[in-house]
């Protein structure tokens, strides 16, 4: 994610050989203003042959957590925010990190809560996506 022209955006650059890259397309842009990510993962959760994007949030995690705000579905090269809300709001947890992973061929996020004396507590959020 880079900030350019005042908005956050993700761009795709194509390797044209010999380490040279050309701009190909802008994948995400102004609609994610306010969302911060420095990493992302790809996974074809809808099994349509196109890799979908799962953004890796950083910084403070706001509650309730709406995981759908970090999932972008690839519809033949056009990325759209996942349209079903996936919200965790059962308990307030002082979450300071979320990490995307695939476990048993299902997408999920692992949440990390800081505990006293340098201890960590982990949460698994399995995403049920249609």
N, C-alpha and C positions, 0 to 999 in steps of 0.2 A: 504494500500500500504506500503510495506516495501522495504528497499534497502538491498539486499543481494548479495554477490559476484559481487558487482559493478553495478548491474542493478536493476531497480524497478520491483517489482513483486507482484502479489496477489496470495495467496495460499488458498486452501480449506482444512480445518481440520475437521474430523468427530468425533462427540462425541460418544465414545464407551461405555459410562455409568459411573456413579459415578464421573463425572467431568473430566474424562480422555479423551484426544483428541489424534488422530493419523493423521499424514499427509495423505491426500487423493490425491490431485493433484495440479498442478500449473495451474492457470487459465489464467493469463496474465503474460508476462515477458518482455524481452528486447525491444520489439517493441514500448513500451510506454516510453522509455527513454526520459527524459526531461519533461514529463507530471507529475504534482504533484497533488495528491488527498489523502485525509485522510478519505474520506467517500464515500459510494456508495449507490445506490438504485437499487432495482430490479423491473422490470415491464415487462410483456409479451406483448409488443407492436405488435408483429406479430401474436398473438393469436394461437401459435402452441403448447401451453402447457409447454414450457420451459421458465423460467424467464431469461430475458436479463438484462445486467448490464449497468447502467448509472452512470458514475463516477462523483463525485462532485468536480469540480476544485476549487483550492484556490490560493491565491496569486494574483498577477496582471493578469488581463485578457487581452490577446493580441488581437489586431484587425488586420484584420477581425476575428471574432469568427467563428471557424469551429466546430460546435456542434458534427459532426460525429466523431471527434477525441476522444470523451468521451463516445461513445455508442458502446457496444460490444454485438453482436447477439449470442445467445446460439443456436448452431446447434447440438442438442443431446449431450450436455456436452462439446462441443468444441466451445470456444469463439473466434469470429472473429470480427475485427473492422467493423463497419457499412460502407458499400461501396459506399454510395451516399453522396456527399458533401451537408451539410446543413450550409450555410455560411450567417452570418449577417455582412454586411459592409456598410449599408446605411449612417450612421453617426458615427463619432468617439464619443464615450461616455466614460468617465472616470469610467469604471465599476470596482468595486473592489470585487464583489461577485456574484456568480450564485448559485441558489438553484433549484434542480430538484423537480418537483411535477407532479401529475396527476390531471388534471382538466377536468371534464365532459368526463372522460374515454379517455383523450388524453394526451400524455406526453408533458411536456413543462419545460422550465427553467424560473425562475424568476431572473431577473438581478437587481442589486442594484447599484445605482450611488450615490456617496457622493456629497452633495450639500453644499453651504456655511452655516455657523452657525449651523452645526450639523444636517441639514435636509437631508432626503433621498428621492430619486426618484426611482420608481420601473418600470421595463419593463417586459412584458411577451413575451416570445419567444415560440410560439406553434410549435411543431415539427411535420411536416407532413412526416410520415415514411411509406414506402411501405413494 
